Amino acid sequence: MRSLVLTLTVAALSFSAKAQKSKTPPAAEQVVKEACTAATKNHKKVFVLFHASWCGWCHKMDTAMNDVSVKKAFTDNYEIRHITVLENGPKKVLENPGGAELLAKYHGDQQGIPFWVILNADGSFIADSRVADASGKLQNVGCPAQKEEVDYFVGLLEKTSKMKRGELEAVRTRFAKIAPQAAH
């Protein structure tokens, strides 16, 4: 009886350890590599969104991009991937290994989140969420909400995708809805 209990306990602990390991998110570089492979196959660009579970603006960005009015335009043109960074405490395990380093590689580590980049299917950089302010300093627009931010975002989408005028205007309209919400 003792050996059965011991065997079951060891098996349960082993299963638990495997389950913990399987919950580890994939490495950030692997996420991008997989997205690039899919983008090559599907003739798309890659849209990488750096985010965290606690980030309200990250949730607004996801909600807007997944809105029925624009989701198809995004998914038809981009392989969209999320890299989790900047988590705290027990949620630190949600981070993609190497995510902070990848964020730094794209100069987003001092910019705040959400921070996003658009890549060619070969992984080469096209654009990011930084726009030059009046002094020429690059500032992260994060989740575009103000008119100037939305204009910048839509302009990049126009340059990096095959979205048609109506799709771009739908994106503009959807993201413009965020600004009044942000005031509350």
TORKOL-4160 file (C-alpha; in steps of 0.2 Angstrom, whole numbers, padded with zeros to 4 digits, m for minus):
184
<pt num="1" X="0000" Y="0000" Z="0000"/>
<pt num="2" X="0014" Y="0012" Z="0004"/>
<pt num="3" X="0023" Y="0009" Z="m0012"/>
<pt num="4" X="0007" Y="0012" Z="m0021"/>
<pt num="5" X="0004" Y="0029" Z="m0012"/>
<pt num="6" X="0023" Y="0033" Z="m0015"/>
<pt num="7" X="0021" Y="0029" Z="m0034"/>
<pt num="8" X="0006" Y="0039" Z="m0036"/>
<pt num="9" X="0013" Y="0054" Z="m0027"/>
<pt num="10" X="0029" Y="0053" Z="m0037"/>
<pt num="11" X="0018" Y="0052" Z="m0053"/>
<pt num="12" X="0008" Y="0067" Z="m0048"/>
<pt num="13" X="0023" Y="0077" Z="m0044"/>
<pt num="14" X="0031" Y="0073" Z="m0060"/>
<pt num="15" X="0015" Y="0077" Z="m0070"/>
<pt num="16" X="0014" Y="0093" Z="m0060"/>
<pt num="17" X="0032" Y="0098" Z="m0065"/>
<pt num="18" X="0029" Y="0094" Z="m0083"/>
<pt num="19" X="0013" Y="0105" Z="m0082"/>
<pt num="20" X="0022" Y="0119" Z="m0075"/>
<pt num="21" X="0036" Y="0118" Z="m0089"/>
<pt num="22" X="0023" Y="0117" Z="m0102"/>
<pt num="23" X="0015" Y="0133" Z="m0096"/>
<pt num="24" X="0031" Y="0143" Z="m0099"/>
<pt num="25" X="0028" Y="0155" Z="m0114"/>
<pt num="26" X="0038" Y="0152" Z="m0129"/>
<pt num="27" X="0054" Y="0163" Z="m0131"/>
<pt num="28" X="0051" Y="0180" Z="m0139"/>
<pt num="29" X="0063" Y="0176" Z="m0153"/>
<pt num="30" X="0054" Y="0160" Z="m0157"/>
<pt num="31" X="0037" Y="0169" Z="m0157"/>
<pt num="32" X="0044" Y="0181" Z="m0170"/>
<pt num="33" X="0052" Y="0168" Z="m0180"/>
<pt num="34" X="0036" Y="0158" Z="m0181"/>
<pt num="35" X="0027" Y="0174" Z="m0186"/>
<pt num="36" X="0039" Y="0177" Z="m0200"/>
<pt num="37" X="0037" Y="0159" Z="m0206"/>
<pt num="38" X="0018" Y="0162" Z="m0207"/>
<pt num="39" X="0020" Y="0179" Z="m0215"/>
<pt num="40" X="0031" Y="0172" Z="m0229"/>
<pt num="41" X="0018" Y="0158" Z="m0232"/>
<pt num="42" X="0003" Y="0170" Z="m0231"/>
<pt num="43" X="0011" Y="0185" Z="m0240"/>
<pt num="44" X="0009" Y="0196" Z="m0225"/>
<pt num="45" X="0019" Y="0208" Z="m0213"/>
<pt num="46" X="0022" Y="0204" Z="m0195"/>
<pt num="47" X="0014" Y="0215" Z="m0181"/>
<pt num="48" X="0022" Y="0212" Z="m0164"/>
<pt num="49" X="0013" Y="0220" Z="m0149"/>
<pt num="50" X="0023" Y="0221" Z="m0133"/>
<pt num="51" X="0011" Y="0221" Z="m0118"/>
<pt num="52" X="0007" Y="0215" Z="m0100"/>
<pt num="53" X="m0008" Y="0209" Z="m0091"/>
<pt num="54" X="m0009" Y="0224" Z="m0080"/>
<pt num="55" X="m0008" Y="0237" Z="m0094"/>
<pt num="56" X="m0025" Y="0245" Z="m0098"/>
<pt num="57" X="m0019" Y="0253" Z="m0114"/>
<pt num="58" X="m0013" Y="0236" Z="m0120"/>
<pt num="59" X="m0031" Y="0229" Z="m0117"/>
<pt num="60" X="m0038" Y="0244" Z="m0127"/>
<pt num="61" X="m0026" Y="0241" Z="m0141"/>
<pt num="62" X="m0031" Y="0222" Z="m0142"/>
<pt num="63" X="m0050" Y="0227" Z="m0140"/>
<pt num="64" X="m0049" Y="0239" Z="m0154"/>
<pt num="65" X="m0039" Y="0228" Z="m0166"/>
<pt num="66" X="m0051" Y="0213" Z="m0163"/>
<pt num="67" X="m0066" Y="0224" Z="m0165"/>
<pt num="68" X="m0077" Y="0216" Z="m0178"/>
<pt num="69" X="m0076" Y="0232" Z="m0189"/>
<pt num="70" X="m0057" Y="0230" Z="m0191"/>
<pt num="71" X="m0052" Y="0213" Z="m0186"/>
<pt num="72" X="m0052" Y="0205" Z="m0204"/>
<pt num="73" X="m0042" Y="0220" Z="m0211"/>
<pt num="74" X="m0028" Y="0217" Z="m0198"/>
<pt num="75" X="m0028" Y="0198" Z="m0199"/>
<pt num="76" X="m0028" Y="0198" Z="m0218"/>
<pt num="77" X="m0013" Y="0209" Z="m0218"/>
<pt num="78" X="m0003" Y="0205" Z="m0203"/>
<pt num="79" X="0003" Y="0190" Z="m0193"/>
<pt num="80" X="m0001" Y="0197" Z="m0176"/>
<pt num="81" X="0009" Y="0191" Z="m0161"/>
<pt num="82" X="0010" Y="0197" Z="m0143"/>
<pt num="83" X="0026" Y="0197" Z="m0132"/>
<pt num="84" X="0023" Y="0198" Z="m0114"/>
<pt num="85" X="0035" Y="0210" Z="m0104"/>
<pt num="86" X="0036" Y="0220" Z="m0088"/>
<pt num="87" X="0025" Y="0208" Z="m0077"/>
<pt num="88" X="0027" Y="0209" Z="m0059"/>
<pt num="89" X="0027" Y="0197" Z="m0044"/>
<pt num="90" X="0018" Y="0180" Z="m0048"/>
<pt num="91" X="0013" Y="0186" Z="m0065"/>
<pt num="92" X="0032" Y="0187" Z="m0070"/>
<pt num="93" X="0030" Y="0169" Z="m0076"/>
<pt num="94" X="0019" Y="0175" Z="m0090"/>
<pt num="95" X="0033" Y="0184" Z="m0099"/>
<pt num="96" X="0040" Y="0178" Z="m0115"/>
<pt num="97" X="0059" Y="0173" Z="m0111"/>
<pt num="98" X="0069" Y="0186" Z="m0120"/>
<pt num="99" X="0055" Y="0198" Z="m0122"/>
<pt num="100" X="0063" Y="0212" Z="m0113"/>
<pt num="101" X="0079" Y="0210" Z="m0123"/>
<pt num="102" X="0068" Y="0210" Z="m0139"/>
<pt num="103" X="0059" Y="0226" Z="m0133"/>
<pt num="104" X="0076" Y="0234" Z="m0130"/>
<pt num="105" X="0083" Y="0229" Z="m0147"/>
<pt num="106" X="0068" Y="0239" Z="m0155"/>
<pt num="107" X="0072" Y="0254" Z="m0143"/>
<pt num="108" X="0055" Y="0251" Z="m0134"/>
<pt num="109" X="0062" Y="0248" Z="m0117"/>
<pt num="110" X="0061" Y="0266" Z="m0112"/>
<pt num="111" X="0045" Y="0270" Z="m0121"/>
<pt num="112" X="0031" Y="0261" Z="m0111"/>
<pt num="113" X="0019" Y="0249" Z="m0117"/>
<pt num="114" X="0010" Y="0245" Z="m0127"/>
<pt num="115" X="0024" Y="0246" Z="m0139"/>
<pt num="116" X="0023" Y="0238" Z="m0156"/>
<pt num="117" X="0034" Y="0235" Z="m0172"/>
<pt num="118" X="0030" Y="0230" Z="m0189"/>
<pt num="119" X="0042" Y="0218" Z="m0198"/>
<pt num="120" X="0044" Y="0211" Z="m0215"/>
<pt num="121" X="0041" Y="0193" Z="m0217"/>
<pt num="122" X="0060" Y="0191" Z="m0217"/>
<pt num="123" X="0061" Y="0199" Z="m0200"/>
<pt num="124" X="0068" Y="0215" Z="m0205"/>
<pt num="125" X="0061" Y="0231" Z="m0197"/>
<pt num="126" X="0049" Y="0242" Z="m0206"/>
<pt num="127" X="0041" Y="0253" Z="m0192"/>
<pt num="128" X="0036" Y="0255" Z="m0174"/>
<pt num="129" X="0025" Y="0264" Z="m0162"/>
<pt num="130" X="0037" Y="0279" Z="m0160"/>
<pt num="131" X="0033" Y="0296" Z="m0169"/>
<pt num="132" X="0044" Y="0311" Z="m0168"/>
<pt num="133" X="0038" Y="0325" Z="m0158"/>
<pt num="134" X="0040" Y="0344" Z="m0162"/>
<pt num="135" X="0058" Y="0343" Z="m0155"/>
<pt num="136" X="0062" Y="0328" Z="m0166"/>
<pt num="137" X="0062" Y="0316" Z="m0151"/>
<pt num="138" X="0054" Y="0299" Z="m0154"/>
<pt num="139" X="0039" Y="0296" Z="m0143"/>
<pt num="140" X="0028" Y="0280" Z="m0141"/>
<pt num="141" X="0010" Y="0282" Z="m0147"/>
<pt num="142" X="0006" Y="0266" Z="m0139"/>
<pt num="143" X="m0012" Y="0263" Z="m0142"/>
<pt num="144" X="m0017" Y="0276" Z="m0154"/>
<pt num="145" X="m0031" Y="0287" Z="m0147"/>
<pt num="146" X="m0028" Y="0305" Z="m0150"/>
<pt num="147" X="m0031" Y="0311" Z="m0168"/>
<pt num="148" X="m0012" Y="0313" Z="m0172"/>
<pt num="149" X="m0008" Y="0296" Z="m0165"/>
<pt num="150" X="m0022" Y="0288" Z="m0175"/>
<pt num="151" X="m0016" Y="0297" Z="m0191"/>
<pt num="152" X="0001" Y="0291" Z="m0188"/>
<pt num="153" X="m0005" Y="0273" Z="m0185"/>
<pt num="154" X="m0016" Y="0273" Z="m0201"/>
<pt num="155" X="m0002" Y="0280" Z="m0211"/>
<pt num="156" X="0009" Y="0266" Z="m0206"/>
<pt num="157" X="m0005" Y="0253" Z="m0210"/>
<pt num="158" X="m0007" Y="0261" Z="m0227"/>
<pt num="159" X="0012" Y="0260" Z="m0231"/>
<pt num="160" X="0014" Y="0242" Z="m0224"/>
<pt num="161" X="m0002" Y="0233" Z="m0229"/>
<pt num="162" X="m0014" Y="0231" Z="m0243"/>
<pt num="163" X="m0028" Y="0238" Z="m0233"/>
<pt num="164" X="m0041" Y="0247" Z="m0244"/>
<pt num="165" X="m0047" Y="0265" Z="m0241"/>
<pt num="166" X="m0063" Y="0259" Z="m0233"/>
<pt num="167" X="m0053" Y="0247" Z="m0221"/>
<pt num="168" X="m0041" Y="0261" Z="m0216"/>
<pt num="169" X="m0055" Y="0273" Z="m0213"/>
<pt num="170" X="m0064" Y="0259" Z="m0202"/>
<pt num="171" X="m0047" Y="0258" Z="m0192"/>
<pt num="172" X="m0047" Y="0277" Z="m0190"/>
<pt num="173" X="m0065" Y="0277" Z="m0184"/>
<pt num="174" X="m0062" Y="0262" Z="m0172"/>
<pt num="175" X="m0047" Y="0269" Z="m0164"/>
<pt num="176" X="m0054" Y="0287" Z="m0163"/>
<pt num="177" X="m0067" Y="0280" Z="m0151"/>
<pt num="178" X="m0054" Y="0277" Z="m0138"/>
<pt num="179" X="m0050" Y="0295" Z="m0135"/>
<pt num="180" X="m0067" Y="0299" Z="m0127"/>
<pt num="181" X="m0065" Y="0283" Z="m0116"/>
<pt num="182" X="m0047" Y="0288" Z="m0111"/>
<pt num="183" X="m0054" Y="0305" Z="m0103"/>
<pt num="184" X="m0064" Y="0295" Z="m0090"/>
